Amino acid sequence: MSRCVHCGAELPAEAQINRRFCDDRCRSAFRHAQTRRRIAELAAELARLRAAREVTE
Ligand SMILES: [Zn+2]
């Protein structure tokens, strides 16, 4: 049984092969969450780079 990547709900048997999400809402919510995580990672990386530069200057 495959499950929705976003909310973990079981997908209908006929949808197992090609679907990873229950519906478009789950798909877009998952994509937004990924984007937010990526932005947070970039912000953390930028903070690290700034901190490293302050040490060397
Ligand atoms: Zn879902």
N, CA, C, O and the ligand as a Tripos MOL2 file, in Angstrom:
@<TRIPOS>MOLECULE
protein
  229   227    58     0     0
PROTEIN
NO_CHARGES

@<TRIPOS>ATOM
      1 N           0.8480   -1.2040    0.0000 N.3       1 MET1
      2 CA          0.0000    0.0000    0.0000 C.3       1 MET1
      3 C           0.8780    1.2470    0.0000 C.2       1 MET1
      4 O           1.7120    1.4180    0.8890 O.2       1 MET1
      5 N           0.6990    2.1050   -0.9770 N.am      2 SER2
      6 CA          1.4760    3.3430   -0.9760 C.3       2 SER2
      7 C           0.7020    4.4360   -0.2520 C.2       2 SER2
      8 O          -0.5230    4.3910   -0.1340 O.2       2 SER2
      9 N           1.4400    5.3960    0.2170 N.am      3 ARG3
     10 CA          0.8330    6.4640    1.0050 C.3       3 ARG3
     11 C           1.2130    7.8220    0.4310 C.2       3 ARG3
     12 O           2.2250    7.9750   -0.2530 O.2       3 ARG3
     13 N           0.3650    8.8030    0.7330 N.am      4 CYS4
     14 CA          0.6310   10.1640    0.3140 C.3       4 CYS4
     15 C           1.9420   10.6490    0.9350 C.2       4 CYS4
     16 O           2.1520   10.5020    2.1390 O.2       4 CYS4
     17 N           2.8140   11.2210    0.1220 N.am      5 VAL5
     18 CA          4.1040   11.6950    0.6090 C.3       5 VAL5
     19 C           3.9290   12.8230    1.6180 C.2       5 VAL5
     20 O           4.7480   12.9890    2.5220 O.2       5 VAL5
     21 N           2.8560   13.5980    1.4580 N.am      6 HIS6
     22 CA          2.6700   14.7620    2.3310 C.3       6 HIS6
     23 C           1.9850   14.4140    3.6520 C.2       6 HIS6
     24 O           2.5210   14.7180    4.7180 O.2       6 HIS6
     25 N           0.8260   13.7890    3.6010 N.am      7 CYS7
     26 CA          0.0490   13.5870    4.8250 C.3       7 CYS7
     27 C           0.0290   12.1330    5.3000 C.2       7 CYS7
     28 O          -0.4350   11.8480    6.4040 O.2       7 CYS7
     29 N           0.5320   11.2070    4.4650 N.am      8 GLY8
     30 CA          0.6210    9.8190    4.9020 C.3       8 GLY8
     31 C          -0.6620    9.0240    4.7460 C.2       8 GLY8
     32 O          -0.7290    7.8660    5.1590 O.2       8 GLY8
     33 N          -1.6850    9.6330    4.1520 N.am      9 ALA9
     34 CA         -2.9330    8.9100    3.9480 C.3       9 ALA9
     35 C          -2.7360    7.8100    2.8990 C.2       9 ALA9
     36 O          -1.9700    7.9740    1.9490 O.2       9 ALA9
     37 N          -3.4330    6.6980    3.0850 N.am     10 GLU10
     38 CA         -3.3160    5.6230    2.1160 C.3      10 GLU10
     39 C          -3.9470    6.0330    0.8020 C.2      10 GLU10
     40 O          -5.0320    6.6140    0.7740 O.2      10 GLU10
     41 N          -3.2530    5.7230   -0.2940 N.am     11 LEU11
     42 CA         -3.7870    6.0490   -1.6110 C.3      11 LEU11
     43 C          -4.6310    4.8810   -2.0940 C.2      11 LEU11
     44 O          -4.3600    3.7310   -1.7510 O.2      11 LEU11
     45 N          -5.6590    5.1740   -2.8930 N.am     12 PRO12
     46 CA         -6.4830    4.0960   -3.4310 C.3      12 PRO12
     47 C          -5.6460    3.1460   -4.2820 C.2      12 PRO12
     48 O          -4.6850    3.5680   -4.9250 O.2      12 PRO12
     49 N          -6.0030    1.8910   -4.2850 N.am     13 ALA13
     50 CA         -5.2170    0.8590   -4.9660 C.3      13 ALA13
     51 C          -4.9830    1.1940   -6.4280 C.2      13 ALA13
     52 O          -3.8930    0.9580   -6.9490 O.2      13 ALA13
     53 N          -5.9870    1.7400   -7.0940 N.am     14 GLU14
     54 CA         -5.8340    2.0330   -8.5150 C.3      14 GLU14
     55 C          -4.9070    3.2140   -8.7700 C.2      14 GLU14
     56 O          -4.5370    3.4710   -9.9150 O.2      14 GLU14
     57 N          -4.5280    3.9350   -7.7210 N.am     15 ALA15
     58 CA         -3.6900    5.1140   -7.8970 C.3      15 ALA15
     59 C          -2.2380    4.8590   -7.4880 C.2      15 ALA15
     60 O          -1.4200    5.7780   -7.5140 O.2      15 ALA15
     61 N          -1.9180    3.6390   -7.1180 N.am     16 GLN16
     62 CA         -0.6090    3.3610   -6.5380 C.3      16 GLN16
     63 C           0.5600    3.6150   -7.4770 C.2      16 GLN16
     64 O           1.6190    4.0530   -7.0270 O.2      16 GLN16
     65 N           0.3990    3.3540   -8.7560 N.am     17 ILE17
     66 CA          1.5590    3.3610   -9.6510 C.3      17 ILE17
     67 C           2.1180    4.7540   -9.8750 C.2      17 ILE17
     68 O           3.3250    4.9610   -9.7500 O.2      17 ILE17
     69 N           1.2680    5.7080  -10.2010 N.am     18 ASN18
     70 CA          1.7680    7.0160  -10.6050 C.3      18 ASN18
     71 C           1.5860    8.1220   -9.5830 C.2      18 ASN18
     72 O           2.1310    9.2130   -9.7540 O.2      18 ASN18
     73 N           0.8350    7.8670   -8.5310 N.am     19 ARG19
     74 CA          0.5230    8.9690   -7.6210 C.3      19 ARG19
     75 C           1.3290    8.9140   -6.3510 C.2      19 ARG19
     76 O           1.5740    7.8380   -5.8060 O.2      19 ARG19
     77 N           1.7350   10.0480   -5.8880 N.am     20 ARG20
     78 CA          2.4550   10.1360   -4.6180 C.3      20 ARG20
     79 C           1.6730   10.9620   -3.6200 C.2      20 ARG20
     80 O           2.0500   11.0240   -2.4500 O.2      20 ARG20
     81 N           0.5950   11.5980   -4.0470 N.am     21 PHE21
     82 CA         -0.1930   12.4680   -3.1660 C.3      21 PHE21
     83 C          -1.6690   12.1410   -3.2930 C.2      21 PHE21
     84 O          -2.0990   11.6030   -4.3130 O.2      21 PHE21
     85 N          -2.4580   12.4630   -2.2600 N.am     22 CYS22
     86 CA         -3.9070   12.2660   -2.3110 C.3      22 CYS22
     87 C          -4.5230   13.1000   -3.4140 C.2      22 CYS22
     88 O          -5.3240   12.6170   -4.2140 O.2      22 CYS22
     89 N          -4.1260   14.3800   -3.4400 N.am     23 ASP23
     90 CA         -4.7730   15.3110   -4.3490 C.3      23 ASP23
     91 C          -3.8630   16.5200   -4.5630 C.2      23 ASP23
     92 O          -2.7440   16.5680   -4.0520 O.2      23 ASP23
     93 N          -4.3550   17.4780   -5.3130 N.am     24 ASP24
     94 CA         -3.5400   18.6600   -5.6240 C.3      24 ASP24
     95 C          -3.2040   19.4850   -4.3880 C.2      24 ASP24
     96 O          -2.1490   20.1160   -4.3230 O.2      24 ASP24
     97 N          -4.1010   19.4790   -3.4130 N.am     25 ARG25
     98 CA         -3.8140   20.2500   -2.1930 C.3      25 ARG25
     99 C          -2.5990   19.6890   -1.4790 C.2      25 ARG25
    100 O          -1.7230   20.4380   -1.0490 O.2      25 ARG25
    101 N          -2.5470   18.3750   -1.3540 N.am     26 CYS26
    102 CA         -1.3870   17.7570   -0.7040 C.3      26 CYS26
    103 C          -0.1300   17.9950   -1.5330 C.2      26 CYS26
    104 O           0.9400   18.2550   -0.9840 O.2      26 CYS26
    105 N          -0.2580   17.9070   -2.8370 N.am     27 ARG27
    106 CA          0.9160   18.0840   -3.6840 C.3      27 ARG27
    107 C           1.4750   19.5060   -3.5540 C.2      27 ARG27
    108 O           2.6840   19.6910   -3.4160 O.2      27 ARG27
    109 N           0.5880   20.5070   -3.5990 N.am     28 SER28
    110 CA          1.0800   21.8840   -3.5120 C.3      28 SER28
    111 C           1.5550   22.1890   -2.0970 C.2      28 SER28
    112 O           2.5120   22.9450   -1.9260 O.2      28 SER28
    113 N           0.9160   21.6270   -1.0880 N.am     29 ALA29
    114 CA          1.3620   21.8440    0.2960 C.3      29 ALA29
    115 C           2.7560   21.2640    0.4870 C.2      29 ALA29
    116 O           3.6060   21.8680    1.1420 O.2      29 ALA29
    117 N           2.9850   20.0790   -0.0950 N.am     30 PHE30
    118 CA          4.2950   19.4510    0.0170 C.3      30 PHE30
    119 C           5.3490   20.3000   -0.6850 C.2      30 PHE30
    120 O           6.4540   20.4800   -0.1740 O.2      30 PHE30
    121 N           5.0000   20.8200   -1.8600 N.am     31 ARG31
    122 CA          5.9430   21.6400   -2.6120 C.3      31 ARG31
    123 C           6.2760   22.9300   -1.8410 C.2      31 ARG31
    124 O           7.4300   23.3560   -1.7930 O.2      31 ARG31
    125 N           5.2490   23.5370   -1.2440 N.am     32 HIS32
    126 CA          5.4890   24.7510   -0.4530 C.3      32 HIS32
    127 C           6.3870   24.4520    0.7400 C.2      32 HIS32
    128 O           7.2730   25.2410    1.0700 O.2      32 HIS32
    129 N           6.1570   23.3160    1.3840 N.am     33 ALA33
    130 CA          6.9850   22.9470    2.5340 C.3      33 ALA33
    131 C           8.4310   22.7560    2.0990 C.2      33 ALA33
    132 O           9.3560   23.1720    2.7960 O.2      33 ALA33
    133 N           8.6250   22.1180    0.9330 N.am     34 GLN34
    134 CA          9.9880   21.9360    0.4340 C.3      34 GLN34
    135 C          10.6500   23.2740    0.1520 C.2      34 GLN34
    136 O          11.8270   23.4680    0.4600 O.2      34 GLN34
    137 N           9.8940   24.2000   -0.4350 N.am     35 THR35
    138 CA         10.4470   25.5240   -0.7430 C.3      35 THR35
    139 C          10.8340   26.2560    0.5290 C.2      35 THR35
    140 O          11.8970   26.8730    0.6040 O.2      35 THR35
    141 N           9.9560   26.1820    1.5400 N.am     36 ARG36
    142 CA         10.2810   26.8430    2.8160 C.3      36 ARG36
    143 C          11.5380   26.2440    3.4300 C.2      36 ARG36
    144 O          12.3780   26.9670    3.9670 O.2      36 ARG36
    145 N          11.6680   24.9160    3.3500 N.am     37 ARG37
    146 CA         12.8340   24.2540    3.9300 C.3      37 ARG37
    147 C          14.0950   24.6830    3.1890 C.2      37 ARG37
    148 O          15.1320   24.9280    3.8050 O.2      37 ARG37
    149 N          13.9990   24.7710    1.8670 N.am     38 ARG38
    150 CA         15.1520   25.1750    1.0510 C.3      38 ARG38
    151 C          15.5730   26.6070    1.4010 C.2      38 ARG38
    152 O          16.7630   26.8960    1.5180 O.2      38 ARG38
    153 N          14.5940   27.4950    1.5670 N.am     39 ILE39
    154 CA         14.9040   28.8810    1.9320 C.3      39 ILE39
    155 C          15.5730   28.9190    3.3020 C.2      39 ILE39
    156 O          16.5240   29.6720    3.5090 O.2      39 ILE39
    157 N          15.0780   28.1070    4.2420 N.am     40 ALA40
    158 CA         15.6670   28.0690    5.5820 C.3      40 ALA40
    159 C          17.1050   27.5640    5.5100 C.2      40 ALA40
    160 O          17.9800   28.0740    6.2090 O.2      40 ALA40
    161 N          17.3510   26.5530    4.6570 N.am     41 GLU41
    162 CA         18.7080   26.0290    4.5010 C.3      41 GLU41
    163 C          19.6390   27.0900    3.9360 C.2      41 GLU41
    164 O          20.7690   27.2500    4.3990 O.2      41 GLU41
    165 N          19.1580   27.8130    2.9320 N.am     42 LEU42
    166 CA         19.9700   28.8680    2.3300 C.3      42 LEU42
    167 C          20.2660   29.9770    3.3310 C.2      42 LEU42
    168 O          21.3780   30.5050    3.3660 O.2      42 LEU42
    169 N          19.2740   30.3310    4.1460 N.am     43 ALA43
    170 CA         19.4780   31.3710    5.1500 C.3      43 ALA43
    171 C          20.5080   30.9160    6.1810 C.2      43 ALA43
    172 O          21.3440   31.7080    6.6160 O.2      43 ALA43
    173 N          20.4470   29.6480    6.5700 N.am     44 ALA44
    174 CA         21.4040   29.1130    7.5350 C.3      44 ALA44
    175 C          22.8100   29.1150    6.9350 C.2      44 ALA44
    176 O          23.7810   29.4470    7.6150 O.2      44 ALA44
    177 N          22.9110   28.7400    5.6560 N.am     45 GLU45
    178 CA         24.2070   28.7270    4.9820 C.3      45 GLU45
    179 C          24.7750   30.1440    4.9040 C.2      45 GLU45
    180 O          25.9670   30.3530    5.1270 O.2      45 GLU45
    181 N          23.9330   31.0940    4.5930 N.am     46 LEU46
    182 CA         24.3660   32.4900    4.5050 C.3      46 LEU46
    183 C          24.8710   32.9730    5.8700 C.2      46 LEU46
    184 O          25.8780   33.6760    5.9550 O.2      46 LEU46
    185 N          24.1630   32.5900    6.9280 N.am     47 ALA47
    186 CA         24.5780   32.9850    8.2770 C.3      47 ALA47
    187 C          25.9340   32.3780    8.6070 C.2      47 ALA47
    188 O          26.7840   33.0230    9.2210 O.2      47 ALA47
    189 N          26.1300   31.1070    8.1860 N.am     48 ARG48
    190 CA         27.4360   30.4680    8.4190 C.3      48 ARG48
    191 C          28.5370   31.2100    7.6760 C.2      48 ARG48
    192 O          29.6040   31.4660    8.2330 O.2      48 ARG48
    193 N          28.2790   31.5530    6.4240 N.am     49 LEU49
    194 CA         29.2910   32.2460    5.6230 C.3      49 LEU49
    195 C          29.6230   33.6100    6.2250 C.2      49 LEU49
    196 O          30.7850   34.0160    6.2700 O.2      49 LEU49
    197 N          28.5860   34.3090    6.6850 N.am     50 ARG50
    198 CA         28.8330   35.6270    7.2990 C.3      50 ARG50
    199 C          29.6670   35.4730    8.5660 C.2      50 ARG50
    200 O          30.5980   36.2430    8.8020 O.2      50 ARG50
    201 N          29.3300   34.4770    9.3740 N.am     51 ALA51
    202 CA         30.0640   34.2540   10.6290 C.3      51 ALA51
    203 C          31.5160   33.9080   10.3200 C.2      51 ALA51
    204 O          32.4260   34.3870   10.9960 O.2      51 ALA51
    205 N          31.7370   33.0770    9.3010 N.am     52 ALA52
    206 CA         33.0940   32.6830    8.9350 C.3      52 ALA52
    207 C          33.8850   33.8840    8.4600 C.2      52 ALA52
    208 O          35.0730   34.0030    8.7590 O.2      52 ALA52
    209 N          33.2390   34.7780    7.7220 N.am     53 ARG53
    210 CA         33.9360   35.9440    7.2090 C.3      53 ARG53
    211 C          34.2990   36.9100    8.3260 C.2      53 ARG53
    212 O          35.3490   37.5520    8.2890 O.2      53 ARG53
    213 N          33.4220   37.0060    9.3210 N.am     54 GLU54
    214 CA         33.7300   37.8930   10.4480 C.3      54 GLU54
    215 C          34.9540   37.4100   11.2080 C.2      54 GLU54
    216 O          35.7170   38.2060   11.7570 O.2      54 GLU54
    217 N          35.1310   36.0870   11.2320 N.am     55 VAL55
    218 CA         36.2850   35.5320   11.9410 C.3      55 VAL55
    219 C          37.5850   35.8760   11.2010 C.2      55 VAL55
    220 O          38.5930   36.2120   11.8220 O.2      55 VAL55
    221 N          37.5430   35.7870    9.8500 N.am     56 THR56
    222 CA         38.7850   35.9920    9.0820 C.3      56 THR56
    223 C          39.1290   37.4530    8.8700 C.2      56 THR56
    224 O          40.2920   37.7860    8.6390 O.2      56 THR56
    225 N          38.1320   38.3370    8.9460 N.am     57 GLU57
    226 CA         38.4560   39.7300    8.6720 C.3      57 GLU57
    227 C          39.0230   40.4740    9.8810 C.2      57 GLU57
    228 O          39.3380   41.6600    9.7830 O.2      57 GLU57
    229 ZN         -2.1880   13.6370    1.3380 Zn       58 ZN58
@<TRIPOS>BOND
     1     1     2 1
     2     2     3 1
     3     3     4 2
     4     3     5 am
     5     5     6 1
     6     6     7 1
     7     7     8 2
     8     7     9 am
     9     9    10 1
    10    10    11 1
    11    11    12 2
    12    11    13 am
    13    13    14 1
    14    14    15 1
    15    15    16 2
    16    15    17 am
    17    17    18 1
    18    18    19 1
    19    19    20 2
    20    19    21 am
    21    21    22 1
    22    22    23 1
    23    23    24 2
    24    23    25 am
    25    25    26 1
    26    26    27 1
    27    27    28 2
    28    27    29 am
    29    29    30 1
    30    30    31 1
    31    31    32 2
    32    31    33 am
    33    33    34 1
    34    34    35 1
    35    35    36 2
    36    35    37 am
    37    37    38 1
    38    38    39 1
    39    39    40 2
    40    39    41 am
    41    41    42 1
    42    42    43 1
    43    43    44 2
    44    43    45 am
    45    45    46 1
    46    46    47 1
    47    47    48 2
    48    47    49 am
    49    49    50 1
    50    50    51 1
    51    51    52 2
    52    51    53 am
    53    53    54 1
    54    54    55 1
    55    55    56 2
    56    55    57 am
    57    57    58 1
    58    58    59 1
    59    59    60 2
    60    59    61 am
    61    61    62 1
    62    62    63 1
    63    63    64 2
    64    63    65 am
    65    65    66 1
    66    66    67 1
    67    67    68 2
    68    67    69 am
    69    69    70 1
    70    70    71 1
    71    71    72 2
    72    71    73 am
    73    73    74 1
    74    74    75 1
    75    75    76 2
    76    75    77 am
    77    77    78 1
    78    78    79 1
    79    79    80 2
    80    79    81 am
    81    81    82 1
    82    82    83 1
    83    83    84 2
    84    83    85 am
    85    85    86 1
    86    86    87 1
    87    87    88 2
    88    87    89 am
    89    89    90 1
    90    90    91 1
    91    91    92 2
    92    91    93 am
    93    93    94 1
    94    94    95 1
    95    95    96 2
    96    95    97 am
    97    97    98 1
    98    98    99 1
    99    99   100 2
   100    99   101 am
   101   101   102 1
   102   102   103 1
   103   103   104 2
   104   103   105 am
   105   105   106 1
   106   106   107 1
   107   107   108 2
   108   107   109 am
   109   109   110 1
   110   110   111 1
   111   111   112 2
   112   111   113 am
   113   113   114 1
   114   114   115 1
   115   115   116 2
   116   115   117 am
   117   117   118 1
   118   118   119 1
   119   119   120 2
   120   119   121 am
   121   121   122 1
   122   122   123 1
   123   123   124 2
   124   123   125 am
   125   125   126 1
   126   126   127 1
   127   127   128 2
   128   127   129 am
   129   129   130 1
   130   130   131 1
   131   131   132 2
   132   131   133 am
   133   133   134 1
   134   134   135 1
   135   135   136 2
   136   135   137 am
   137   137   138 1
   138   138   139 1
   139   139   140 2
   140   139   141 am
   141   141   142 1
   142   142   143 1
   143   143   144 2
   144   143   145 am
   145   145   146 1
   146   146   147 1
   147   147   148 2
   148   147   149 am
   149   149   150 1
   150   150   151 1
   151   151   152 2
   152   151   153 am
   153   153   154 1
   154   154   155 1
   155   155   156 2
   156   155   157 am
   157   157   158 1
   158   158   159 1
   159   159   160 2
   160   159   161 am
   161   161   162 1
   162   162   163 1
   163   163   164 2
   164   163   165 am
   165   165   166 1
   166   166   167 1
   167   167   168 2
   168   167   169 am
   169   169   170 1
   170   170   171 1
   171   171   172 2
   172   171   173 am
   173   173   174 1
   174   174   175 1
   175   175   176 2
   176   175   177 am
   177   177   178 1
   178   178   179 1
   179   179   180 2
   180   179   181 am
   181   181   182 1
   182   182   183 1
   183   183   184 2
   184   183   185 am
   185   185   186 1
   186   186   187 1
   187   187   188 2
   188   187   189 am
   189   189   190 1
   190   190   191 1
   191   191   192 2
   192   191   193 am
   193   193   194 1
   194   194   195 1
   195   195   196 2
   196   195   197 am
   197   197   198 1
   198   198   199 1
   199   199   200 2
   200   199   201 am
   201   201   202 1
   202   202   203 1
   203   203   204 2
   204   203   205 am
   205   205   206 1
   206   206   207 1
   207   207   208 2
   208   207   209 am
   209   209   210 1
   210   210   211 1
   211   211   212 2
   212   211   213 am
   213   213   214 1
   214   214   215 1
   215   215   216 2
   216   215   217 am
   217   217   218 1
   218   218   219 1
   219   219   220 2
   220   219   221 am
   221   221   222 1
   222   222   223 1
   223   223   224 2
   224   223   225 am
   225   225   226 1
   226   226   227 1
   227   227   228 2
@<TRIPOS>SUBSTRUCTURE
     1 MET1         2 RESIDUE 1 A MET
     2 SER2         6 RESIDUE 1 A SER
     3 ARG3        10 RESIDUE 1 A ARG
     4 CYS4        14 RESIDUE 1 A CYS
     5 VAL5        18 RESIDUE 1 A VAL
     6 HIS6        22 RESIDUE 1 A HIS
     7 CYS7        26 RESIDUE 1 A CYS
     8 GLY8        30 RESIDUE 1 A GLY
     9 ALA9        34 RESIDUE 1 A ALA
    10 GLU10       38 RESIDUE 1 A GLU
    11 LEU11       42 RESIDUE 1 A LEU
    12 PRO12       46 RESIDUE 1 A PRO
    13 ALA13       50 RESIDUE 1 A ALA
    14 GLU14       54 RESIDUE 1 A GLU
    15 ALA15       58 RESIDUE 1 A ALA
    16 GLN16       62 RESIDUE 1 A GLN
    17 ILE17       66 RESIDUE 1 A ILE
    18 ASN18       70 RESIDUE 1 A ASN
    19 ARG19       74 RESIDUE 1 A ARG
    20 ARG20       78 RESIDUE 1 A ARG
    21 PHE21       82 RESIDUE 1 A PHE
    22 CYS22       86 RESIDUE 1 A CYS
    23 ASP23       90 RESIDUE 1 A ASP
    24 ASP24       94 RESIDUE 1 A ASP
    25 ARG25       98 RESIDUE 1 A ARG
    26 CYS26      102 RESIDUE 1 A CYS
    27 ARG27      106 RESIDUE 1 A ARG
    28 SER28      110 RESIDUE 1 A SER
    29 ALA29      114 RESIDUE 1 A ALA
    30 PHE30      118 RESIDUE 1 A PHE
    31 ARG31      122 RESIDUE 1 A ARG
    32 HIS32      126 RESIDUE 1 A HIS
    33 ALA33      130 RESIDUE 1 A ALA
    34 GLN34      134 RESIDUE 1 A GLN
    35 THR35      138 RESIDUE 1 A THR
    36 ARG36      142 RESIDUE 1 A ARG
    37 ARG37      146 RESIDUE 1 A ARG
    38 ARG38      150 RESIDUE 1 A ARG
    39 ILE39      154 RESIDUE 1 A ILE
    40 ALA40      158 RESIDUE 1 A ALA
    41 GLU41      162 RESIDUE 1 A GLU
    42 LEU42      166 RESIDUE 1 A LEU
    43 ALA43      170 RESIDUE 1 A ALA
    44 ALA44      174 RESIDUE 1 A ALA
    45 GLU45      178 RESIDUE 1 A GLU
    46 LEU46      182 RESIDUE 1 A LEU
    47 ALA47      186 RESIDUE 1 A ALA
    48 ARG48      190 RESIDUE 1 A ARG
    49 LEU49      194 RESIDUE 1 A LEU
    50 ARG50      198 RESIDUE 1 A ARG
    51 ALA51      202 RESIDUE 1 A ALA
    52 ALA52      206 RESIDUE 1 A ALA
    53 ARG53      210 RESIDUE 1 A ARG
    54 GLU54      214 RESIDUE 1 A GLU
    55 VAL55      218 RESIDUE 1 A VAL
    56 THR56      222 RESIDUE 1 A THR
    57 GLU57      226 RESIDUE 1 A GLU
    58 ZN58       229 GROUP 0 **** ****
